[in-house]
């Protein structure tokens, strides 16, 4: 199904906007308007991508009022995600919003209600990592080859990669909890939470025990706020399944990305060294077999996510994500982790308000 007839307006023309604009061009979406408080930045993107027909705006409220826009992309600091998404839904627009979804559980709940009321599709781009090797993992799980999933472990370390500090230095808002909501948990952590919760079938997290750490040196000017965590470790329970997450955007360790999923029939490992590996004893006890693949997904996750959304907009929903309800589950897990780290104890789901 062609996506070329979907008309889009982009709010936020910072560094991540390039990825959205590349996807628009790849899928043939029609860019109607670009919006940024810094008009010069929007003009720069317009010129960079040859968008002669796109209008430049500085107020998102003007963009969502346009009748010729069907889809609004929200690519702003996190503090603006909920206000812009809600305004777009109020005007009957579909929404693709950057991750993390919102700053709070209440904002997520408002978006869930608004999307259902408007009968419009909303995705959050934490779903970018549902593709690649995860496509294979999803099929093995669906086919029953993994069996009952009882253990999921995620480890993600950057050697030095604090947004707003070490990388993307112009985006200082990443270092400000008021604008970003947090550090590594709200940044890369959201991708991995989405990926493994989706593969596990979105079990309800019942309790969380977590710690966070901030203490590495930096060269930020003294007037720049830097109050977000650099390392976070989470242990979460969901029925018979235990999830653990260990995230760091700076640490004295080689960079690593590894996802392990263990089931009663088989196990899956996806990491930087081995794209996808499946372990089982299909040949009988003590006869472990190992499945690998030379296949690689050549389509960017952004393209996958937008393609599914555009199909859904045209009435052929292939199963899109991250949906508002899924985003709410991620926010609940994240907020439980922050509360546990702050209070030094396990936090149960029923304590959420």
N, C-alpha and C positions, 0 to 999 in steps of 0.2 A: 504494500500500500504506500502510495506517495505521501510524503510529509511536506512537499513543497508549497502547498496552499495554506499552511498554518502561518498566520501573521503574529510576530512576536515583538515585544518591547522589552528592552534590557535596562534594569535599574542598577546602577553601580558599574563604573568603568575602570576599576582598578586592575591589578595584575591578573586575577582569576577571570576577568571578563574575556580575556583572549581565548580561553578554553571554550567558553560558551559561543563566542563568535566563530571560532573554527568549526564547531559542531553545526551551527546554523548553516555555514557554507557547505559543509559535508552533506547535510541532509536536505539542503535547498529550502530552508525556512526563509520567509520574507521578513526582513528587519524593518520595522516601521519607525521606531523611535529609540534613541539612546538617552539615558537620564543620569546625571551626576551633579552633585553640588559644585564640583569643579568643572565648569563648562569646557575649559581648555582640554581637560582629560577626555571628555566625551568627544570633542572635535578630533582629538588625536586618534581615537579608536575608529571614528568614522572614516578618516583618511586612510588609516592603516589597512582597513578591510574593504575599502572602495564602496562605501555605503552611501552613494550620492543621494538616494531618495529618503534617507532616514532623517527625521527631525531631531534636533538637539533640545533637550529640556533640562531644567535644573530642579524641578519639583515632581516627585513621583505621583502626586495627586493629579497632576495634569496628564501624566502618561496613562494612568488607569482609567481616566475619563474617556479616552479615545475609543470610539465605537469600532474602529478598524483593527484593533488589537484583540486577539483571542487568548494569547499566552503571554504571561508576564514572568520574566526571569528576575529573581532577587539575588544580587551578587554584592551585598553590602556587609558592613560589620554586623555581627550577630544581633546587637541591640535593636536593629531596624528590621530584622526578619519578620517578626510578628506584625508590627504595624503595617508594613507594606503588603504582606500576604493577605491580611484581613481586609485592607482597602481594595486590593485587587479582587478578592472573592465577593466583596460587597457590590462590585461593578460587574459581576458575572464572568470574570476571567478565570482561566486555568492558570496554575502557578507551578513554576520550577524554581525552588529556592535552594540556595547553598546550605551546606551543613556548617555547624550544628543547627538544628531547626529553630530553637528559641533559647531564651535565658531561663525559662521557668516551666514547671509543669502546668501552671495555670494558663500560660500563653499557648502551650500545646493544646490544651483542652478547648480553648477558644477557637483555634484553627480547625480542630476536629469538627466542632459544632458548625462553624461557618461553612466549611467545605460540604458538609452533608446538607445544610440548609440551601446552599447555592447549587447543589448538584454539579459541582465542578471538580475536576481532578487536580490534586496537588501532589507533587513529589519533592522530596528533599534529596540533595545530591550525595548523601552518605551512601546511597545505593550504587555509586560508581564501582564499588568492589564486589558486586554480585556477579561479575562476569569473569573472563579469563579462566583460570583454573577452577574457580568456583562453579562454573558451568558443569564441569566434569563431576565435581563433588556432589552437586545437587542431583545429578542423574544417578550416581551410585547410591545415594541415600534413597531416592525415589524408588529405585529398583529393588530395594530391600537388602542390598549387599552389605550395608553397614550394620543393620539391625538396630537394636535399642541403643541410642546414644546416651552414654553415661558420663563422659568426660570431654570437655573442650578446653584447650589451652591456646592462648595467643601471646606471643612475645614480639614486641616491636621496639627496637632501639635505633635512634639516630646517634651518630658520634657527636655531632654538633649541628643542631638544626632547629633552634628556637625561633619561630616566626616573630618578626618584629625586633629581634635581637641579633641573631646570627645570619638569618636569611630574611628575604622580604623586608629589608630594614626600613623601607618607606612606609610600611603598614604597621606603625607603632601600636595601633589599637589591639593587635594580637596579645600584647603584653599587659593589657588593662582589663582586669576581671569585669569591671562595670560594662565594658563594650563587648568583650569576647566571651564572658561567662566562665572562663577558666583557661587552663593551659593545654597540655597534651591530651587530657581527656576530652576536651571540647574540640580539639583539632583532629589529629589522626585517630584518636581513640574511637570517635564516632563511626568511622569507616569500618573498623574491625568489629565493633559491637553489632553493627547492622549486618555485616557479612555472616557472622557465626550464628546470631540469633535467627536470621532468615534461614540458614541451612538447617538449624535445629527445629524449625517450625514455630518460632516465636513462643516458647514456653514462658509462663509467668514467673518472673524472678521473685522469690519469697523473702530472701535476706541477702545482705551484702556486708562484707567486712573489708575495709580498705585502708591504705595509707597513702599519703602524698609527701613529696619532698621538693623543696626549693632551697638552693644554697650555692649554686655555681656563680662564679664571678662574671661580670659583664662590663661593657663600656658605655652603657646608656647615659645620656646626660642626666644630671640630678633632677631635672624638672619632668622627666618622663616616668610615668607610672609603670612599675613592673611588679605585679603582685599575683602572678599565676604560677601554678605548679609546673615543675620540670620533669618529675617522675611520679608515676601512680601505679599502684599494685592493688588488684581487686580479686577477691574470692566471692563468687556469687552462687547461690543455690536456686535451683528451679526443679522441684519434684525430685526425681532420681538423678538429675543431671547436675554436675558441678562445672562451673565456668571459672577460669582464671585468666586474668589479663595483666600483663606487665608492660607498661608503656614508658618510654623515655625520649624526650626530644634533645637531650644532651646527656652523655654518660661516657665513662672510661671503658668502652667496650667496642668491639667492631660492630658496624651496622648490621642489624638482623631483622628479618621479617619471617615469622614462622607461625603457622596455624596447624594445630593437631586436633583431630576429631576421632575419638575412640568409641567404637560400638561393640556389641556382643558378637557380631559376625565379621566385622572388618574395621580397619582403621585407615584414616587419610592424613597425609602430611603434605602441606603446601608451603614451600619456602623459597628463598632466593636461589638456593643451590639446586633444588629439585622442584620443578614447576608443579608436578602433581605425582604423588605416589600412593598406591592403595595396597594395604597389607591384609591378607586373610589366610585361613587354613582350609580353603575349599578342597584341597587334595587330601584332607584328613589331618588328625592330630599330629603335631610335630612336623608337619609338612607345610611350612609357611610359604605362600606365594606372594610375589611382589609384582604389581602392575604399574608401569610407567607409560609415558606417551611422548611422542615428538611433536604433537600438535600444539600450536600456539594460537591464541585468539588475537588476531590482528586488528580488531575493532576496538577503539578506545571506549572505556566504560561510559564516558559522557555521551558518546554517540548511541550506545545501547540504551541508556536511560531516556534520552530525548526521543529516540525512535519509538520506544514503547509508549511514551506519553502521547506523542502525536497520533499514534494508532488508536489509543484510548479516546483521545479527543474526537476522532472520526468514527467512534463507535465500535472499535474492534480491540477491546482491552486485552492485551496479552498477559496481564498480571504485572502491574507497574509497582515501583517502590522507589524510595521509602515513602509510604503513605503517611498521612497525619497520625493514624493510630499506631503505626509502627514507630514513628518518630517520638510519640508520647512514651512508648515503652523504653526507648533508648534514653530519653530525658529522665525518666523515673530511675533507671539503673544508674545514670550519671549522678543524679542528685542524692541518691542513697549512698553512693560512694563518697561524695564530698562530705556528707553529714557524718558518715562513719569515720572518715579520716579526721575530721574536726573534733569529734567527740570521743574518739578512741574506743569505739565499741561497735558491735554488730548492729545494723539497722534493719528492721523488718518492714516489709512492704506496707503493712497496715498502719505504719506510723506516718505515711505520706498524707499530706492534706492538699 
